[in-house]
Amino acid sequence: MTNAKEQASGMVAGLDIGTSRIVAAVRSGESETVNAQLNAFVALPHSKMTESSLNRENIPHSAADGQIIVYGNESARMADLLGREIRRPMTRGVLNPQEPESLAQIEELIEAVLGPKGEGAAKVCFSVPAPPLGGDDNLTYHEATIRQILGELGYEDVRAVNEGVAVIYSELEDTNYTGIGVSCGGGLCNVAMAYMSVPVLSFSTAKGGDFIDASAAGVTGELVNRVRLAKEEAFHFNGHYADKVQQAISVYYDDMIQSVVQGLKEAFETTRNVPKFGRAVPLVLSGGGAMPRGFGERFEKAMQGAGLPVAISEVRLAKNPLETTARGALVSALSE
């Protein structure tokens, strides 16, 4: 892999197409920016006053067919105020087949985070999930559709990168891109292992942030959106929980962690040629699911009894967990 810091002509972007958030790391000349939007929307009845208010606050939205669609970061707050659930263009790491507005909203959100294309050469590398462990690879439609959307936005040089591998590209330059990357996202947890940047194995598990939110909502009677907000704004691992929502979140967080650890164990057991690294390798945790205080310690404790055939030198949190996949995709784009 060539040096990620090399300069490229025109705009180069890494794009994290996540179930929960869409994040872009954009390099243009000497400058680099990161933009993110919640991958969600809510529909409101159309009124000129509401549209004017949204315009004054620069809140991303579109108007059609007698309604206003508020998308991105403000959609969750708007839905919460109205006592509604947000609508999701994606589910379990791929486009949501039950959401008729999914393609239109994904395009709006991608355009919002990438910003103006500008003149000259432009290259985009976007993330794709790994197939589920032991399941079929049914990602063709999702990947092809994202490529098509980027093409319609004017990007001709488009490629994809596995999400777990992107974590390795972003965080493991110091070990020559050797180790394990885990992305704890909304729809899935993606896991990959690489040796000197070459992917050795990758898989996903279906228990991500949405699983935690929906499960905790089911046993507490709260709206899923409100559980998600409570999880992202206040939850941490400390063994003492002030209310039943926080306690339920902790139960399903532990379930998610065990799913990833058992997935690693199963993946190693079913992979014929596990590489002999000759040394212990790091494991990096990223994604919004890794954000709560104490998550790294909880994950490391679960790893201790797993009996993996590969020695782990450390379990560490990515420098900027919400930006890791996008930055890794940018590294991939710059290296080609």
N, C-alpha and C positions, 0 to 999 in steps of 0.2 A: 504494500500500500504506500502510495506517495504521501508526502507531508501534507497534512490537512490544512496547513497554513498557507499553502501555495496560492497565488493570486490567479483568478480566472477573469477572462474578459466578460463584460456584461453582468447581468444579475444571475446569481446562483442561489437556490433555496432548498432547504430540507423541510419536508412537510410531514408532520405527524397527524395521520388521519385516524384519530381515536374515537371510540364510542362516546366518551365523555367530553373530550375537548379536541379541537383542531388547533395545532400549533405550527407556526412557520418560523424557521430561523433563516434569515435572508442576508446574503452577502452581496453588497453592491459596491464595487471599487474597494476602498479601504474600510468601509463602515459595515457593521453587522447589527441587525436588530432582531428581536424575537417578539412575535405577536401571537396572542392566543384568544380564542373565543370558545365559550361553552357550546357544545354540539347539540343544541336544543332550540326549540321555538315554542311560542304560544300565540294563538290566534285571538284577536279582539274584534268586536264590532267596529266598523269604520265610522269615524267622525272626523271632520276637519279640525276640530279643536284637539283631539288626541294626536292626530298626525302632526299638527303644528308643535305641540308640546314635545313629541319625540324628536322632531327636527331640531328644536332649540337645544335639546340635551345631547344631540349627536348620537342617539341610540339607533343601532342598525335595525332597519325594518323595511318591509315592502307592503304595498297596498294593491289589492286586486279582489274582484268578485265580492265587493261589499264587506271586506274585512281587512284588518291590518295584522300582518304577521311580524311579531317582534322576535328576532333571533339573536343568538349569541348570549353574552354574559348577563344581560338584563332580563332575559326571558325567565330565569328561575325566580327572581324577585317579583316579577310581574305575576307569575303563576301563583306564587305563595300568597300575595296580597289578594288574589281573586279566589283562593281556595281551590286551585286546579292543579292537575299534574302537568308538567312540561311534556311536550311531544318530542320524540327522538328520531332523527333521520337514520340512526344506526342502532343495531342491537347485536350483542355478542361479537363485536369486532368487525361486522360487515353491514352493508346497507340493509335497512329495515324493510322487508317485503310487505309489511302490513301498514306502512306509512306512505300514503299517496304523494305527499309533499317532499319525500326524502331527497330526490335528485335535485329539485329546485333549491332546497335549503342548503344542501351540501355545496352546491355551486356558489351560492351567496356567501357562505361562510369561508370557503377557500379563497374567494376573491377578496373578502374582508381582511384575512390574515396576510395574504401575499402582498396586498397593496398594488399600486400601479406597476404594470409590467415594464414600462419604459421602452427605450429604443435599444437595438443591438441584440447580441446573443443572450439567451436566457435558458437556464437549465434547472429542472426541478426533479428531485428525488423524493418519493413519498413512501411511507411505511405501509406494509401489509402484514397481517397477522400470520402466525404459523398454523398449520392444520391442528385440530385437536388430537391429543394423544390417543392413538389407537383408532382414530376416526378417518373419514374420507376427506380428501382435500377438495373442498367445494368453494374455492375462493376465486375461480376464474371470472365469474360475472362481476364481482366486487372490484377486482383489480382492473379489469378492462373498462369498467364504467368510470372509475377515477381517472384513468388515462384519457378517456374520451372527454370528460369534463375539463381537464387541464388543456387538452387540445383545443376545445372550444373557447377557452380563455386566452388562447394565442401562444401556448407553450408547445414547442415542437420537440425539444430535447427532454424527454420524460422517461424516468426509469423508476423501478421499485426496489425496496430493500426490506428484508425481514425485520420486524420490529425488535426482537431480542438481539439480533446482530447489530442493529443501530445503537443499542445501549452499549455494546462492546466497543464499537467505533468511537462513541462519544467519551467513554470513561476509562478505557484500558490501554491508552497509548503507552503508559509507563511499563506495561508488561508485554509490549509488542502485540497488542490486541489478542492476548491469550487469556481465557477465563470464561466465566459464566455471566450472562446478562439476564436480569429478570425485570420485566416491565409489568407492574401491577396496575392495569388499566380499569376502565369502567366496565367494559364488556367481557374482557378476557384478561388472564395473566399469561404473558408470552415469555418463554424461556428459550435461551440459545446458548450454546457453547462453541467457542472458536479456538483454533490453534493458529497463531500468527495470521490472524484475520480471516482464515479459511473456516467457514461454518462446518462444524462436526455433527451437531444435532440441534434440532429446534422442535418445539411443540407449544401448544397452548392448553390452558385449562379454563373451563367455563365459569369458574367461581371468581368473579372480579368484583369491582365496586358495586355494580348494579345488583349482583346477587346479594351482597351485604344489605343494601338499601331495601330491596324488595322483601327479603326474609325478615329483617328487623321490623319493617312496616307491618308485615303479616301477623307478627306476634304481639305488636303493641297497639295496632289500630290506627297508627298515624299515616298521613300521606307519605308516599315514597319520596316526593320532592323535599318534604320537611325533614325526613330522616337523613337524606343526602346533605342538606344544609347543616344539620346538627353534627354529622360526621366530619364534614370538611372544616367547620368553624370551631368546634369545641372538643372533639374526641381525642383522647390520648390513653395510652396503656398505663394504668397505675394500680389496678386491683380494687379501686374504690369508685363506685359510680353513683352519681347523685340521683339518677332517675332510670326508669325501666328502658328508655330508648338507648341510653349510653350502654347499659348492661347488655342489651340485645345486640348492639353493634359489636361489642367485644366478643360475644359468643360466635358470631358469624365471621368476624375477622380471623379468629383462631381456626375456624373451618377452612377459610380461604388459604391460610398459610399452610395447613396440613395438606391441602390439595396440591399445592405447588411442590412441597417437599416430597410427597409420595409420587408425584408425577416425575420428578427428577430421578427418584429411585427406579421407577418402572422404565423410564427412558434408557437409563444405563443398562438395565437388565436385558432389554430387548435390542440394544444396539450391538451389532456383531463386533465392530472394531472400535472399541473405546481407546482413544489414543493414550500412549504411555508418556505423560508429560515430563516425568522425571523430577518434578517439583510440585509443590502445592500451588494452586491457582486461586485468584480472588473471585468472589461473587459480588456483583453490584446490583443493588436494588433501586428501582426507579419507578416513575409514574405516580399519579395522584394517590393511589392506594398505599404507597410507602411513606406518605407524609406525616402521619400521626406520630407524636413523640413516643419513643419506646418501641416503634415497629421493628427497627433493625435488631434490637436485643431479643425481641420476641421471635423473630425469624431465625436468628442464630441459635437460640435455644432449641427450636424445633429441628434444626439441622443436626444437632449433636448426636441424636440417636438414629439417624437415617442410615448409617453404614454405607455411604457412597464409595464406589471404587476409586474415585478421584479425591485427593486430599485438598481441602479448602484452606487457603492461607488466611483469609479474612472475609467477613461479611460486612460490606460497607454500603452506606447510602450515597447515591449519586449527588454531585455538587448542586445541581438544580433539577430535582426529580421531574418536575412538570415540563422541563425543556429538553430532557435528555434524548428522547427519541428524535425530535426535530433536529437537534444539533448533530446527532449521529448520522441522520440522513443527509445533512449538509456536508459532513466529512466524506460520506460516500460519493456525493455529487462532485465535490472538489477533487477527489482522488482519481476520477475517470478523465 
